Amino acid sequence: MSQRIAYYDVAPDGMKIMMDMEKYTKKSTINRVTRELIKIRVSQINGCAFCLDLHTSDARKMGETEQRIYCLNAWNECTFYTPEEKVALELSECITLIPTKKVTDDLYKRVREYYDEKQYVDLVLIINQINSWNRISIAMGNTATEK
């Protein structure tokens, strides 16, 4: 399927807000590889092929290994993700799957062992941003294309 609507043309003000948030999250002190891992994991959960294609490519360009990209579905069973990455991925899953998972006080405390208050807020914004992009891409009919 091809893109249904040229949404950047139809709603430029709304898309500017999305892009401004993207710029903000890129300035975060959250490690850029961790940001990409979050984006990949959330896109896996949401089934967004377009975003998976984009963010796995970006992660590879940053030097991320194939093994770590392929194993994100089972991150909690792997020893090659850092504790910081694991807690960020757990937070990502809980926020993305909010009807069935919750951000508990225990999870919040574990996140705060590795991230300060500002970084916690930034993590939440990064997670929400990729959830928004996934939903926009899926609703607009964006697909991954063979390269």
C-alpha positions as CSV (number, residue, x, y, z in Angstrom):
1,M,0.0,0.0,0.0
2,S,1.2,3.5,-0.7
3,Q,0.9,6.4,1.6
4,R,-2.8,7.4,1.8
5,I,-2.4,11.2,2.4
6,A,0.4,13.7,2.0
7,Y,0.0,14.5,5.6
8,Y,2.9,16.9,5.9
9,D,1.2,19.0,3.2
10,V,-2.4,18.6,4.6
11,A,-1.5,19.4,8.2
12,P,1.8,21.2,8.2
13,D,1.2,22.8,11.6
14,G,0.5,19.5,13.3
15,M,3.5,17.8,11.7
16,K,5.7,20.8,12.8
17,I,4.7,20.0,16.3
18,M,5.7,16.4,15.8
19,M,9.0,17.4,14.3
20,D,9.7,19.9,17.1
21,M,9.2,17.1,19.6
22,E,11.5,14.9,17.6
23,K,14.2,17.7,17.7
24,Y,13.7,18.0,21.5
25,T,14.1,14.2,22.1
26,K,17.3,14.1,20.0
27,K,18.8,16.7,22.3
28,S,18.1,14.5,25.3
29,T,21.0,13.2,27.4
30,I,19.6,9.7,26.9
31,N,22.2,7.7,25.0
32,R,21.4,7.8,21.3
33,V,21.7,4.0,20.9
34,T,19.3,3.5,23.8
35,R,16.9,5.9,22.1
36,E,17.0,3.8,18.9
37,L,16.6,0.6,20.9
38,I,13.5,2.1,22.5
39,K,12.2,3.1,19.0
40,I,12.8,-0.4,17.6
41,R,11.2,-2.2,20.6
42,V,8.1,0.0,20.6
43,S,7.8,-0.3,16.8
44,Q,7.9,-4.1,17.2
45,I,5.1,-4.0,19.7
46,N,3.0,-1.8,17.6
47,G,3.7,-3.6,14.3
48,C,5.0,-0.6,12.4
49,A,7.1,-1.9,9.5
50,F,8.0,1.6,8.3
51,C,9.4,2.7,11.7
52,L,11.2,-0.7,12.2
53,D,12.9,-0.3,8.9
54,L,13.9,3.3,9.6
55,H,15.2,2.7,13.2
56,T,17.0,-0.5,12.6
57,S,18.8,1.2,9.8
58,D,19.6,4.2,12.0
59,A,20.8,1.8,14.8
60,R,23.2,0.0,12.4
61,K,24.6,3.4,11.3
62,M,25.3,4.1,14.9
63,G,27.3,0.9,15.2
64,E,24.6,-1.3,16.8
65,T,25.1,-5.0,16.3
66,E,22.7,-7.3,14.4
67,Q,22.5,-9.5,17.4
68,R,21.2,-6.8,19.7
69,I,18.8,-5.6,17.1
70,Y,17.4,-9.1,16.4
71,C,17.1,-10.0,20.1
72,L,15.1,-7.0,21.2
73,N,11.9,-9.1,21.3
74,A,13.6,-11.1,24.1
75,W,15.8,-8.3,25.7
76,N,15.0,-9.5,29.2
77,E,16.5,-12.9,28.5
78,C,19.8,-11.5,27.1
79,T,23.0,-10.6,29.0
80,F,24.3,-8.2,26.3
81,Y,22.0,-5.3,27.1
82,T,23.1,-3.0,29.9
83,P,21.0,-2.5,33.1
84,E,20.2,1.0,31.9
85,E,19.0,-0.3,28.5
86,K,16.9,-3.0,30.1
87,V,15.1,-0.7,32.5
88,A,14.4,1.7,29.6
89,L,13.1,-1.1,27.5
90,E,10.9,-2.3,30.4
91,L,9.5,1.2,30.8
92,S,8.9,1.3,27.0
93,E,6.9,-1.8,27.1
94,C,4.8,-0.7,30.1
95,I,4.0,2.7,28.6
96,T,3.2,1.1,25.1
97,L,1.1,-1.6,26.6
98,I,-0.6,0.5,29.2
99,P,-3.9,-1.4,29.2
100,T,-2.1,-4.6,30.3
101,K,1.1,-3.3,32.0
102,K,1.6,-0.5,34.4
103,V,4.4,1.8,35.4
104,T,4.6,0.7,39.0
105,D,6.4,2.5,41.8
106,D,9.0,-0.3,41.7
107,L,9.7,0.2,38.0
108,Y,9.9,4.0,38.6
109,K,12.5,3.4,41.4
110,R,14.5,1.1,39.2
111,V,14.5,3.6,36.3
112,R,15.6,6.3,38.7
113,E,18.6,4.2,39.8
114,Y,20.1,5.0,36.3
115,Y,18.3,8.1,35.1
116,D,17.7,11.4,36.9
117,E,14.3,13.2,37.0
118,K,14.9,15.1,33.7
119,Q,16.0,11.9,32.0
120,Y,12.9,10.0,33.3
121,V,10.7,12.7,31.7
122,D,12.8,12.5,28.5
123,L,12.4,8.7,28.4
124,V,8.6,9.0,28.7
125,L,8.6,11.6,25.9
126,I,10.8,9.5,23.7
127,I,8.5,6.5,24.3
128,N,5.4,8.5,23.6
129,Q,6.9,10.1,20.5
130,I,7.7,6.8,18.9
131,N,4.2,5.5,19.8
132,S,2.8,8.6,18.1
133,W,4.9,8.1,15.0
134,N,3.9,4.4,14.8
135,R,0.3,5.3,14.9
136,I,0.6,8.0,12.3
137,S,2.7,5.8,10.0
138,I,0.2,2.9,10.3
139,A,-2.9,5.1,9.9
140,M,-1.4,6.9,6.8
141,G,-0.4,3.6,5.1
142,N,3.4,4.1,5.3
143,T,5.2,0.8,4.6
144,A,8.8,-0.4,4.5
145,T,10.1,-0.6,1.0
146,E,12.8,-2.9,-0.3
147,K,16.2,-1.2,-0.7
